[in-house]
Amino acid sequence: MPVACVAPRGVVVTGGTGALGRALVRVLVDEGARVAVPFRREAEWRALQEEIGPGPALFGASADLADPSAARAFLDEAASRLGTLDGLALTAGAWRGGTSFDAAPLDEWPAMLRTNLDTVANACRAALPHLRKQGGSVVAVGSRAAEQGGAGMAAYAVSKVAVHGLVRVLALENAAAGVRFNAVLPGTIDTPANRRAMPEADRSKWTSPEAIARVIAFLLSRASAPTTGALVPVDAPA
């Protein structure tokens, strides 16, 4: 579905140097948006710059969004650099698991909450003062597996279900201000990292980052204006 005529003007993409984030940055820049990306590794940021090409459409700075102060500093700087902030895509996250809840390493629980939930909460809290000025859209990346349940992923599932709940709460709290909150729920994404981790898996059932990125871009756009508080499955092969 084309969304160029209603694309957001200024968007922050967390996790923008990852496989899904890069695909989304490409879609948004192609649609005419200006994009800001917080990054942790300089080499990954340089690779994204080379992929997108030179120009004023892309801004980046090192930031740890698990730190509330760092998240606020980055979002404030991004809003200034972009000229306006009317979109926030929360693609940063990680997966740890593979053992039962009682056998999992003790650090797995706080690590998943910090990476998957705290980064989302901190970015939303920092972005809201800017988004409420003119309205906008926030899209988080949740998890289809977390909704369905699955053995060996207790910490990951809890962190993602918490993201789903936060999205629904924020959608209700900010509807009057014209700020929408939705989440996409991928299954297994066809990324190089997942191919290395699961070389024997049936990839025909995986979803491409580009297909998911197009759904996120639509939810960020004004074409999806009636939609808020939705958890959108994006786990079909594409």
Secondary structure, 3 states (H helix, E strand, C coil): CCCHHHCCCEEEEECCCCHHHHHHHHHHHHCCCEEEEEECCHHHHHHHHHHHCCCCCEEEEECCCCCHHHHHHHHHHHHHHHCCCCEEEECCCCCCCCCCCCCCCCCHHHHHHHHHHHHHHHHHHHHHHHHHHHCEEEEEECCHHHHHCCCCCHHHHHHHHHHHHHHHHHHHHHCCCCEEEEEEEECCECCHHHHHHCCCCCHHHCECHHHHHHHHHHHHCHHHCCCCCCEEEECCCC
